[in-house]
Amino acid sequence: MCPEIRNVIGLIGERDRLTDEASFRAVGMDHGYCRLSCAPLRVAPDLVSEMVSQVLFAETFEILEEERHFWKVRLTHDGYEGWLDLRQGEPLSESDYAWFQSESATHYVVDQHCLGGVENRTVTLLRGTPLPGYANGKFVLPGGKIGWVRGQVGRAQPYSPKALLATLEAYAHAPYLWGGRSPVGIDCSGLVQMVYRTFGKALPRDSSDQRACGKVVGRLTEAQLGDLAFFAAWDESSHVGIIGEDGHVIHASAFVRTDRLDEKGIVHQPSGERTHRLLEIRRLDLSEI
């Protein structure tokens, strides 16, 4: 590896000054991870392009191509593709990437957010953030970097109705953010994906793909807590929520909220306005988690 590239990888300050002449893919660095609390994943390689998802700290990806100051990446955990400002990531060698896959899915941040740090910088860690090599309040990053975290950390837990309700409560009132995946901003399919990540269940990123998961539930009267309900909004855009208790659905619409659900769809509380038309209910296979 040439000295210029080694310096960029080794020194965070140098990483911020990266320009087009330093191509990690040119030296075999085809994978990377997010070095910030979260970073936007965009439709196009432009800072003002639409955000379609987010990459949380320590989540990994494959680098597909490079344009200007952006990588086109494919996220490891859900296969989602988009453009990431390469200054918000760190490249990984093949061996480090393989190590990440064996270690990063064991522990996650449980608090809505908590403080962490790596070497001489601190970072806010958001709920659902993976912590590779976690043990006794510390985690590990490539190059032998030891990070620390002050907050509640846990493993993917066994699924139960009680645990599901507690997880949904942790996201209650989180503001709606198109493409968001955290308690500080989340969209409808991001909520579903992150809630089930708590139980070790990997789901696709978009509601249209989530609708292919599980089995159809014929009628609302047959639905159970935790089933996924799919809707069309007033503008015919797709929407998804999680079936709650006593004829309610938990979903992200303006914020993460609980509304009444009937055979026709969602009834906004307290206005009584019908906001989403029910299309289908599906039940995930939770026997494997």
Secondary structure, 3 states (H helix, E strand, C coil): CCHHHHHHHHCHHHHCCCCCCCCCHHHCCCEEEECCCEEEEECCCCCCCCEEEEEECCCEEEEEEEECCEEEEEECCCCCEEEEEHHHEEEECHHHHHHHHHHCCCEEECCCEEEEEECCEEEEEECCCECCCCECCEEEEHHHEEEEEECCEEECCCCCHHHHHHHHHHCCCCEECCCCEECCEECHHHHHHHHHHCCCCCCCCCHHHHCCCCEEECCHHHCCCCCEEEEEECCCCEEEEEECCCCEEEEECCEEEEEEEECCEEECCCCCCEEEEEEEEEECCCCCC
